[in-house]
Amino acid sequence: MRSKLPPLNALRVFEVAARAGSYSAAARELNLTHGAVSRHITILEDWLGQPLFVRDGQSMVASGHARALAREISAAFDHIADAAERYGKSQHRKVIRVSAAATVAMRWLIPRLPLFTAICPDVDVRVSTTLTTDSALRGSFDLAIRREVPAAGQYQAWPLFEERNTVIASPALIAQTTISSVEQLAAETWLTTESRPSDWERWTQAVGQPTLRASRTLRFDHFFVTLQAVVDGLGFGIGPFPTLDADCTAGRLQKPFPDLTSKGATYFALVPLDADKPVHMRDFVDWLRSGGDDGRVS
C-alpha cells in the first residue's frame, strides 16, 4: 500500500484538465504547454495504475471514472483553500460556510442575507446548495439547514421555521383565469414535483376537497424547476411559506387562497458539535432563529 499522496502538481493539472474538458484548455488556464499537461497526466496515471483520459478525435477527454475522481479532488482543493483563507495570518474577514437545500437557499436565505450583512458587515456568509432528495451531510460547512436532524447526535440543532403549503400561481395566470374558488382548480393545469409527489394531495385533504383532481398535470424533477414554471405561468403549484415570501413581495407569485394551507416541512439549523463557535457564528444562528429579519442580533 502506498502511504503517500499522489503527486500534488499532477493532481492540480489533472483537476483543471478534467474540468476544462481538454489538455489544450488546461494548458491555457495554467499557462503551461500542451506537452507539460500531458506529462503531468501521465505521471498521475502511472501512480494510479490506470488511464484517466481517452482520445476523442483530436482531443483527449476525461473518462467517467476520471470525472468522478476530479469532482472529489476539486472539493478537496476547495476545502484546503478555504482552510488556508480562514486560518491564514492575513485573514481579516470572518467567514461562515452554510450548506442548505437549494430552494431554501435561493428563496429564503439568500434574499435575507443583505439584512445580516447590514448587521454584521465584517462577516462573509458563503452558501453551498444541495438537493432536498439528498439529505446526507457532506462537504465542509459551519452550519447546515436541513429538514431533518441526524440521529447520530453529532450536531447541535435549532428549529428555524415550519412551512405551510398553499396554492401559488403567477399574477398573470390568476388574472387570466379569474379563479375565486377551490373547485375551479379542477379546470386548470397543476404543476407537480417528483421530489414532492404528495403536495397537492395533502393540500386537497387539508382543505376538505380530497377528490379534487386537475384536468391536466405537468411534472418536473426538482421544486426549483417547478417554481420557475409557476412563475412563467404554466399552471398552478403548491408552494411553501415563509420560504416563498420574497417571491410574493416582489410580485412574482400570488396566493389565490392564502388562508387554505397544509402542513409542510420543518427546517433546522445544524452545527457540528466539534466545530468552532465564535461570536459571529453565534450571532448568525441567533439571526436565523429570529426569522432572518433586520432585527439586531444579541
C-alpha positions as CSV (number, residue, x, y, z in Angstrom):
1,M,0.0,0.0,0.0
2,R,1.2,3.5,-0.8
3,S,1.5,5.6,2.3
4,K,1.9,8.9,0.4
5,L,-0.4,11.2,-1.6
6,P,-0.3,11.2,-5.4
7,P,1.9,13.9,-6.9
8,L,0.1,17.2,-6.0
9,N,1.2,19.1,-9.1
10,A,-0.1,16.3,-11.2
11,L,-3.4,16.3,-9.2
12,R,-3.8,20.0,-9.8
13,V,-3.2,19.7,-13.5
14,F,-5.5,16.7,-13.8
15,E,-8.3,18.6,-12.0
16,V,-8.1,21.5,-14.3
17,A,-7.9,19.3,-17.4
18,A,-10.9,17.3,-16.4
19,R,-12.9,20.4,-15.5
20,A,-11.8,22.4,-18.6
21,G,-12.5,19.5,-20.9
22,S,-9.2,19.1,-22.7
23,Y,-5.4,19.3,-22.4
24,S,-5.4,22.4,-24.5
25,A,-7.9,24.2,-22.3
26,A,-6.0,23.2,-19.2
27,A,-2.7,24.4,-20.8
28,R,-4.3,27.9,-21.4
29,E,-5.7,28.1,-17.9
30,L,-2.5,27.0,-16.2
31,N,-0.1,28.8,-18.6
32,L,1.6,25.6,-19.5
33,T,2.5,23.9,-22.7
34,H,0.3,21.1,-24.0
35,G,3.2,18.7,-23.5
36,A,3.6,19.7,-19.9
37,V,-0.1,19.0,-19.2
38,S,0.3,15.6,-20.9
39,R,3.3,14.7,-18.8
40,H,1.6,15.5,-15.6
41,I,-1.4,13.4,-16.6
42,T,0.9,10.5,-17.5
43,I,2.6,10.8,-14.1
44,L,-0.8,10.6,-12.3
45,E,-2.0,7.7,-14.5
46,D,1.2,5.8,-13.7
47,W,0.7,6.4,-10.0
48,L,-2.9,5.3,-10.1
49,G,-2.2,2.4,-12.4
50,Q,-4.9,3.1,-14.9
51,P,-5.7,5.6,-17.7
52,L,-7.7,8.7,-16.9
53,F,-8.2,10.3,-20.4
54,V,-9.3,8.7,-23.7
55,R,-8.8,10.0,-27.2
56,D,-11.9,11.6,-28.9
57,G,-10.9,12.8,-32.3
58,Q,-8.1,15.2,-31.9
59,S,-8.6,15.7,-28.2
60,M,-8.0,13.8,-25.0
61,V,-11.1,13.8,-22.8
62,A,-11.7,12.5,-19.3
63,S,-13.3,9.2,-18.8
64,G,-16.4,8.8,-16.5
65,H,-14.1,7.4,-13.8
66,A,-11.8,10.4,-14.2
67,R,-14.6,12.9,-13.9
68,A,-15.7,11.3,-10.7
69,L,-12.2,11.5,-9.3
70,A,-11.9,15.1,-10.4
71,R,-15.0,16.1,-8.5
72,E,-13.5,14.6,-5.3
73,I,-10.2,16.3,-5.9
74,S,-11.9,19.7,-6.7
75,A,-13.9,19.5,-3.5
76,A,-10.7,18.7,-1.6
77,F,-8.8,21.7,-3.1
78,D,-11.8,23.9,-2.3
79,H,-11.6,22.7,1.3
80,I,-7.8,23.3,1.5
81,A,-8.2,26.8,0.0
82,D,-11.0,27.7,2.4
83,A,-9.0,26.4,5.4
84,A,-5.9,28.4,4.3
85,E,-8.1,31.6,4.0
86,R,-9.8,31.0,7.3
87,Y,-6.7,30.3,9.3
88,G,-4.0,32.2,7.4
89,K,-2.3,35.1,9.1
90,S,-3.7,37.6,6.6
91,Q,-7.3,36.6,7.2
92,H,-9.2,39.7,8.4
93,R,-12.8,38.8,7.5
94,K,-14.9,36.3,9.4
95,V,-16.4,33.5,7.2
96,I,-19.4,31.3,7.8
97,R,-19.9,28.4,5.4
98,V,-23.6,27.4,5.1
99,S,-24.9,24.3,3.4
100,A,-28.6,24.5,2.6
101,A,-31.3,22.8,0.4
102,A,-31.4,24.6,-3.0
103,T,-34.9,26.0,-2.7
104,V,-34.5,27.3,0.9
105,A,-31.1,28.7,0.0
106,M,-32.3,30.5,-3.2
107,R,-35.7,31.6,-2.0
108,W,-35.4,32.1,1.8
109,L,-31.8,32.5,2.9
110,I,-30.1,34.5,0.1
111,P,-32.8,37.2,-0.2
112,R,-32.4,37.8,3.5
113,L,-28.6,37.8,3.6
114,P,-28.3,41.6,2.9
115,L,-30.1,42.1,6.2
116,F,-27.5,40.1,8.1
117,T,-24.7,41.9,6.2
118,A,-26.1,45.2,7.4
119,I,-26.0,44.0,10.9
120,C,-22.6,42.2,10.7
121,P,-20.7,43.8,7.8
122,D,-17.4,42.1,8.7
123,V,-18.8,38.6,8.2
124,D,-18.9,36.7,4.9
125,V,-21.7,34.1,4.6
126,R,-20.8,31.6,1.8
127,V,-23.7,29.4,0.7
128,S,-23.4,26.0,-1.0
129,T,-26.5,24.1,-2.0
130,T,-27.8,20.5,-2.0
131,L,-30.9,18.8,-3.3
132,T,-33.7,18.1,-0.9
133,T,-33.6,14.5,-2.1
134,D,-30.0,14.2,-0.8
135,S,-30.3,14.5,2.9
136,A,-26.7,13.4,3.6
137,L,-24.5,16.0,5.3
138,R,-21.4,16.1,3.0
139,G,-18.7,18.6,2.4
140,S,-17.2,21.2,4.6
141,F,-19.5,23.6,6.4
142,D,-20.0,25.5,9.6
143,L,-23.8,25.3,9.6
144,A,-26.3,23.3,7.6
145,I,-30.0,24.0,7.0
146,R,-32.0,20.7,6.7
147,R,-35.4,19.2,7.0
148,E,-34.2,16.5,9.4
149,V,-32.0,16.3,12.5
150,P,-29.4,13.4,12.2
151,A,-30.0,10.7,14.8
152,A,-26.2,10.2,15.5
153,G,-26.0,13.1,17.9
154,Q,-23.1,14.8,16.1
155,Y,-24.9,18.1,15.6
156,Q,-26.4,20.8,17.8
157,A,-29.9,21.6,16.3
158,W,-32.3,24.5,16.4
159,P,-35.7,24.6,14.7
160,L,-35.9,27.6,12.3
161,F,-39.4,27.5,10.9
162,E,-42.2,25.2,9.9
163,E,-43.5,25.6,6.3
164,R,-47.2,25.9,5.5
165,N,-48.2,25.0,1.9
166,T,-50.8,26.7,-0.2
167,V,-51.6,27.2,-3.9
168,I,-49.4,29.5,-5.9
169,A,-49.6,31.0,-9.4
170,S,-48.3,33.9,-11.4
171,P,-50.3,37.1,-11.1
172,A,-50.9,37.0,-14.8
173,L,-52.4,33.5,-14.7
174,I,-54.7,34.4,-11.7
175,A,-55.9,37.4,-13.6
176,Q,-56.5,35.3,-16.8
177,T,-58.4,32.5,-15.1
178,T,-60.2,34.8,-12.6
179,I,-60.1,31.9,-10.2
180,S,-62.1,32.5,-7.0
181,S,-63.0,29.1,-5.6
182,V,-61.1,25.9,-4.9
183,E,-63.4,23.9,-7.1
184,Q,-62.3,26.0,-10.1
185,L,-58.8,24.5,-9.8
186,A,-60.2,21.3,-11.4
187,A,-60.2,23.0,-14.8
188,E,-56.6,24.2,-14.5
189,T,-53.1,22.7,-15.0
190,W,-51.4,21.6,-11.8
191,L,-47.7,21.6,-11.6
192,T,-46.1,18.9,-9.5
193,T,-42.6,17.8,-8.5
194,E,-41.0,14.3,-8.4
195,S,-39.3,15.1,-5.1
196,R,-42.6,16.4,-3.6
197,P,-45.1,14.0,-5.1
198,S,-47.9,14.3,-2.5
199,D,-48.0,18.1,-2.1
200,W,-51.3,18.5,-4.0
201,E,-53.0,15.5,-2.3
202,R,-52.0,16.8,1.2
203,W,-53.4,20.2,0.4
204,T,-56.7,19.0,-1.1
205,Q,-57.1,16.8,2.0
206,A,-56.4,19.6,4.4
207,V,-58.9,22.0,2.7
208,G,-61.7,19.4,2.6
209,Q,-61.6,18.6,-1.1
210,P,-60.0,15.1,-1.1
211,T,-61.5,14.1,-4.5
212,L,-60.5,17.2,-6.4
213,R,-58.3,16.5,-9.4
214,A,-56.7,18.5,-12.2
215,S,-57.7,18.4,-15.8
216,R,-54.0,18.3,-16.7
217,T,-50.8,17.9,-14.8
218,L,-47.1,18.7,-15.6
219,R,-44.4,17.1,-13.5
220,F,-40.8,18.4,-13.0
221,D,-37.9,16.7,-11.3
222,H,-37.0,19.4,-8.7
223,F,-39.0,22.0,-7.0
224,F,-37.0,25.0,-8.1
225,V,-37.8,23.9,-11.7
226,T,-41.5,23.6,-10.8
227,L,-41.3,27.0,-9.2
228,Q,-39.9,28.6,-12.4
229,A,-42.7,27.0,-14.3
230,V,-45.2,28.6,-11.9
231,V,-43.6,32.0,-12.3
232,D,-43.7,31.6,-16.0
233,G,-47.5,31.0,-15.9
234,L,-47.6,27.3,-17.0
235,G,-50.0,26.4,-14.2
236,F,-50.8,26.3,-10.5
237,G,-48.5,24.8,-8.0
238,I,-48.2,24.2,-4.3
239,G,-45.7,26.4,-2.5
240,P,-44.2,26.6,0.9
241,F,-44.2,29.7,3.2
242,P,-42.4,31.6,4.6
243,T,-39.9,30.2,2.1
244,L,-41.5,32.0,-0.8
245,D,-42.4,35.2,1.0
246,A,-39.9,37.2,-1.0
247,D,-41.4,36.0,-4.3
248,C,-44.8,37.2,-3.3
249,T,-43.4,40.5,-2.0
250,A,-41.6,41.0,-5.4
251,G,-44.9,40.2,-7.3
252,R,-43.6,37.1,-9.0
253,L,-46.2,34.9,-7.2
254,Q,-49.6,35.2,-5.7
255,K,-51.6,33.0,-3.3
256,P,-55.3,32.8,-4.5
257,F,-56.3,31.0,-1.3
258,P,-53.8,32.3,1.4
259,D,-55.9,31.0,4.3
260,L,-56.1,27.5,3.0
261,T,-52.9,25.7,3.9
262,S,-51.5,22.3,4.7
263,K,-48.6,21.4,6.9
264,G,-45.1,21.4,5.4
265,A,-41.6,20.6,6.4
266,T,-39.8,21.9,9.5
267,Y,-36.2,23.2,8.8
268,F,-33.4,23.1,11.4
269,A,-30.1,24.8,11.7
270,L,-27.4,22.2,12.4
271,V,-23.9,23.0,13.7
272,P,-21.3,20.2,14.2
273,L,-20.7,19.7,17.9
274,D,-16.9,19.7,17.3
275,A,-17.0,23.0,15.2
276,D,-15.7,26.3,16.4
277,K,-18.4,28.6,17.7
278,P,-17.0,32.1,17.7
279,V,-19.2,35.1,18.5
280,H,-20.0,35.8,14.8
281,M,-21.2,32.2,14.4
282,R,-23.5,32.5,17.4
283,D,-24.8,35.8,16.1
284,F,-25.6,34.2,12.8
285,V,-27.5,31.3,14.5
286,D,-29.4,33.9,16.6
287,W,-30.3,35.8,13.5
288,L,-31.5,32.7,11.7
289,R,-33.7,31.7,14.7
290,S,-35.2,35.2,14.7
291,G,-36.5,34.5,11.2
292,G,-33.7,36.2,9.2
293,D,-35.2,39.7,9.7
294,D,-33.5,43.0,10.1
295,G,-33.5,42.9,13.9
296,R,-30.3,43.3,15.8
297,V,-28.6,40.1,17.0
298,S,-27.9,39.9,20.7
